[in-house]
C-alpha cells in the first residue's frame, strides 16, 4: 500500500530535498547530453549549489538547494521543455507539485 502524502498540512512522507536532488541530477544529465544548453545563466545558478548537493543541501552563505530549485522552477522547466527532456520534466513536475 502506498503511503499517503500530505503536502497541504504537514508535508508528511514527502522528501523535498530528494526531489530537489533529483531535479539537479536531471539538469546535469541534460547538460551532459546537450553541452550547449549550459550558458551563463546556469553557470550563475550553479554558483549557489554545493558540488556535493546530494549530501550537503546548502552552500555556506547561501540558501538551500530546495530554495534554488523552487525559485527557478520556470527557468528549469523551460530548459527541460526546450530539449524535450521528458525525464527532467517528470521529475520537476513532481518537485513543484509536492514541494514548491
C-alpha positions in Angstrom: 0.0 0.0 0.0 1.4 3.4 -1.0 2.0 5.9 1.9 -0.4 8.8 2.0 1.4 12.0 1.2 0.1 15.3 2.5 1.8 18.5 1.3 -1.0 20.9 2.3 -0.9 20.3 6.0 2.4 18.6 7.0 4.5 17.5 4.0 4.2 14.1 5.6 6.0 11.3 3.7 7.4 13.8 1.1 11.2 14.1 0.8 11.5 17.6 -0.7 15.3 17.5 -0.6 15.3 14.3 -2.6 13.1 15.9 -5.1 15.5 18.8 -5.4 18.5 16.5 -5.7 16.6 14.6 -8.5 15.9 17.8 -10.3 19.6 18.9 -10.1 20.6 15.4 -11.3 18.3 15.7 -14.3 19.8 19.1 -15.1 23.3 17.6 -15.0 22.2 14.8 -17.3 20.7 17.3 -19.7 23.9 19.4 -19.7 26.0 16.3 -20.3 23.8 15.3 -23.3 23.5 18.9 -24.6 26.6 20.9 -23.5 25.4 24.0 -25.5 22.4 24.3 -23.1 24.8 25.3 -20.3 25.1 29.1 -20.5 26.0 32.0 -18.2 22.6 31.8 -16.5 23.1 28.2 -15.5 26.7 29.0 -14.6 25.5 31.6 -12.1 22.8 29.3 -10.9 25.4 26.6 -10.0 27.5 29.1 -8.1 24.8 28.7 -5.4 24.7 24.9 -5.4 27.3 22.9 -3.5 29.2 20.3 -5.5 28.1 17.6 -3.2 24.5 18.7 -3.2 23.2 15.2 -2.6 24.9 15.1 0.8 25.1 18.8 1.7 21.9 20.7 0.9 23.3 24.2 1.2 26.5 26.1 0.5 27.8 28.2 3.3 26.4 31.7 3.0 23.6 30.7 0.5 20.1 29.3 0.8 19.4 25.6 0.4 19.0 23.7 -2.8 15.3 23.4 -2.5 15.0 27.2 -2.5 17.1 27.4 -5.7 15.1 24.7 -7.5 11.7 26.1 -6.4 12.6 29.7 -7.1 13.9 28.8 -10.6 11.3 26.2 -11.5 10.0 28.2 -14.5 13.5 28.5 -16.0 14.3 24.9 -15.3 11.0 23.8 -16.8 11.8 25.9 -19.8 15.2 24.2 -20.1 13.7 20.7 -20.0 10.9 21.6 -22.5 13.3 23.2 -24.9 15.3 20.0 -25.2 12.2 17.8 -24.8 13.9 16.1 -21.8 11.0 14.0 -20.6 12.8 12.6 -17.6 13.6 16.1 -16.3 10.0 17.3 -17.0 8.5 14.5 -14.9 11.0 15.0 -12.0 10.5 18.7 -11.9 6.7 18.4 -12.1 6.8 16.2 -9.0 9.2 18.5 -7.1 7.0 21.5 -8.0 3.7 19.8 -7.1 4.9 18.3 -3.8 7.4 20.9 -2.5 7.4 24.3 -4.2 
